[in-house]
Amino acid sequence: LLKFIVKLNSIHFFKKWGSFMKNMLTDETRSQREKLSEVFEKYKDTPGRLMPVLQEAQDIYGYLPYEIQQRIAEALNIPIADVYGVASFYSQFNLTPKGKHQISVCLGTACYVKGADKVLKRIEERLGIKNGECTQDRLFSIDSCRCVGACGLAPVIMIDDEVYGNLDVNKVDAILDMYIENEKGGESDDDK
């Protein structure tokens, strides 16, 4: 029985490890490294510095991959478990990459009973990712939420700060195409 439990735990570990490896930082720039070093210097003698360091690190990288958490732990001379504990506890921190356009699909009661689950499924199919993931090109990420406060427009999604209501699966592609076309056309958020 003990061998069986150890084997199950090692299988679980490697599944988790594969998920972890998928979210590793692979494209860090020199500018990002320098900015993070400046953050460490800025907060080196500040009591309670973990939260602001995590916030600024996330501003720099867009999320908090394991390597950055490890660097924060070393710089602040605290255990990695403490860094991960705070980063994974507070919903403001992202442990996985987020896309340039963040899609929030409301799965609150009003939206759900009007087909939000089907809308979410269509978005996942179209983008080739699941809820909580980011596209390879980092253009889109999907997250579900409990309510966006637009129940009268159910079902609702938000892309960045834009609300799209009264949706059905047939409207999803046109909305996503609009964002994809804007990217191809070179229009950025700053141009709007």
LINTARA-V125771 format. One record per run of one state. SS is the DSSP state (a for helix, b for strand, c for the rest). FROM is the first residue (numbers start at 1). TO is the last residue. If there is no record, write none. Layout:
# LINTARA-V125771
SS/FROM/TO, SS/FROM/TO
This chain:
# LINTARA-V125771
c/1/1, a/2/22, c/23/29, a/30/42, c/43/48, a/49/61, c/62/65, a/66/76, c/77/79, a/80/89, c/90/100, b/101/106, c/107/108, a/109/113, c/114/115, a/116/127, c/128/133, b/134/134, c/135/139, b/140/145, c/146/150, a/151/153, c/154/156, b/157/159, c/160/161, b/162/164, c/165/168, a/169/184, c/185/188, a/189/191, c/192/192
